[in-house]
Amino acid sequence: MNDLEAGGTEPPLHVFRTRVWFDELDKVGVLHNARYAVHAERALSTWYESRPELIDGPDMRHLVKAYEVEFRVPVAQVGELDVELRVVKIGTTSCVYEFRFVGEGGVVHATGRRTIVRTGPDRRPTPWSEEFRRIHERGVGDVGDVADVADAADAE
């Protein structure tokens, strides 16, 4: 079991509170597996939106290389979930984020990873900018800026 599965040892880079709606539940009354990716994407989008230096920069041209989710405890009702994001690794052209879906009482419903690769106009891998690296590297290992967590809590 890694730190992400155990609950993490550090505060996350970003926390996004999302809502599970009735129409997202499947036939057996649990959050449909495909919806986890949507909620994780929304969490990442809100984090990027809080970083105008990234939104307006060249690093927004990237493709998803890999996406994995491990389902742990089904979400069996409508309500709120926190999606916690962490940076696991930043390479020359790739960046790996981990996420956890945390429900009421701290229950971890799912964990996962999303790997992106920065690309140029030709869609070939190209190195991240120094700005992107600076922002993300401080999140590797120590998960970054606690102000991001406070900003997310203030938005609720």
N, C-alpha and C positions, 0 to 999 in steps of 0.2 A: 504494500500500500504506500503510495507516495504522499507528499504533503498536501497535494490538492485533494486527494480522496479523504485524507484524515481531517480535513478542515483547514489546511493551510497553517503555516507558522507565522505568517505576516499578513497585514491587511492587504486586500486586493488593490490593483492598480485603479480599478473602477468598479462601482456597483450600480447596476441598473435594476430598478424595481419595475417589473412587468406584470401584466394581468393575463391570466388564463381565462378565456371566455368559453361559454357552453359549446359554441360551434366548433371549438378546437378538440373536443373530446371525441374519441372514436366509438365504435359499436359497443365496446365493453366498458365504456365510461371513464377511460383514462386519456390523458393528453396524448394525441397522436404523435408517433415518433418523429414525423417530418416537421412538426411544429417547434421542436427544440432548436433546430437550425435557424428558424425564423426569429425566435426570441434571442438567440445568441448573436445573430446578425444585428438586431436592433440595439443590443447592448454595445457592440463594437461601434455601430454608427453613432450612437450618442457620445461615446468617448471621443471619436474622431471629430465630431461637431464641436466638442469643447476645446479643441485644439485648432484654431484657425490657421496657425502656421503650417499645419499638415494639410488641411482641406484645400488651401490655396496653393499648395506646393506640388512638385512633380511626382511625389511618392504615392499619390492617389491612383496612379496607373499601376494596378497590381491585379494578379489573378489568384484565385484560391487553388492551391495545389492539393491539399488534403483536408479532410474533415472527418472527425471521428467522435462518436458519442457512446458512452457506456451508461446504460439505463440501470439505475440502482433501486429506487423506490418509486413506483408509479405515482404520478400526480392524478388523483382520482376525484378532483372537484375543481370548480371555478374558484378563483381567488388570486392572490398576489404571490409572486416568486421573486427572489433576488437572483440576478445573474451576476456572479463575481468574475472579473477578468484579471488575468495575470499574464505577464510576458515570460515565456519559458526560455526562449533563445532568439537571438538576432544574428543572422549570418550575413554574408556579403550581399546576397540578393533575396534572402528569405527571412521571414519572421514567424515565430510560432507563439500563439496565444493559447492559454488554457482557460477553461471556464467551468464554473460549478453552478448548478441550479439549486438554490437553497430555499426551502419552504418554511412554514410555521414550525417553531420549536427547533430550528437549525437542522431540520432533516435535509440531507443531501439527496436530491432526486436523480441527478445525472451529473456526469463530469465529461469533459471532452477537450479536444484540441482542434485548432484551425490554423493551417499553415498557408501563408500567402507568399507570393514571389513578385517582386517589383519587375515591371517590364517596360521596355521602351516602345516607341511608336510601331516598331516591327514585331511586337509581342515576344521579343527575346528577353531573357533575364538581364537585368542591369543593376548595378550597385545602388543601395539606398543612399540618400543624401545624408550629409553630416547632421542636419537638423533632425531627421527621422531617427538616426542612430542615437543621438544625444537624448532625445525624449524617451526612446525605448530602452536603451541600455541601463538607465537608472532604475528601470522596472525589473530587470533580470536579476533574480535572486532576492532582492530586497523589496520587490514589487512597487517601488516608485513613490510617487507623491501622495501623501495622505490627504492633501487638499482635494484631490479628485474624489475621494470617498466622502468628504464633508460636503462637497458641491452636490453630489448625487443625493445625499440625505436631505439637503436644503431644498432640492427640487420636488420633494414629495409633498 
